[in-house]
Amino acid sequence: MIKTVEAPNGGYRFMAGVSQYSAGVAALPGFALERVRFANPVPLRQGFEKIAQILKEAGRPLSAFAACELRSPAPFTESGFVKFNEEYTGTLKAWGLMQDGTANPVARSNVCPKITPPSEPGFHAFSYTVVAAGAPTSFVIAGSGEAPEGKGSYRDHAVRLGDTSPAAMLEKAKWVLGEMERRMSAFSGDWSQVTATQLYTVHDIFPFIESELGKRGIFRQGLTWHLNRPPVQDLEYEMDCRRVHTERVIEV
């Protein structure tokens, strides 16, 4: 069993990942994760302010903020991604979710739409915990591209770097699917429990959509394919998934 850590006063536990995000979160007994999607991306600073307002209106502390889905204008360079993450985690530290030397508990995806991208990075959706006695288990698995986390450089460890041939895309997909399964296992989860799966790539997935995704049962709940790129240059394929029973869309 992969070790998880309880987020202080958050109502969830998380699988430690890298400094900018955890690998996934799951609600603790007596709590449930809920998801809010913005009808249109909300710039980062304004989005944090709106999230804080929604949490307050729900009677939940800032520490209930458990996961988010970001949208960025275009893939970052490695150094640009580091700079962006410093800005993002600065708010988490101000909210008390991160302390010096402690792991980031908040799961995250960050992808870049090919069509009508936002003018600046912002929020597409977020998930938070609510008090819910007897609620079914819920979890959110952070997005992963085809490179291991925490290696210092995505480019140097990417699966089939620079290759978008059908064979290469299949290998990338297999690696990411395996990473989704590894992360779900931390919460005793698997594809049969998932309520939504999201895939992000601008490349053709049809050669393996049935053989790799179909055989895992992903289409039982359907698949959302976003024509988006991963957040770092030279990555080509990303996925995330979740088990969340209450979701809503809001206008900002």
Buried (B, 14 or more C-beta within 10 A) or exposed (E): EEEBEEBEEBBBBBBBBBEBBBBBBBBBEEBBBBBBBBEEBBBBEEBBBBBBEBBEEBEBBBBBBBBBBBBBBEBBEBEBBEEBBEEBBEBBEEBEBBEEEEBBBBBBBBBBBBEEBBEEBBBBBBBBBBEBEEBEBBBBBBBBBBBBBEEEEBBEBBBBBEEBEEEBBBBBBBBBBEBBBBBBBBBEBBBEBBBBBBBBBBBEBEEBBEEBBEEBEBBEBEBEEBEBBBBBBBBBBBBBBBBBBBBEEEEE
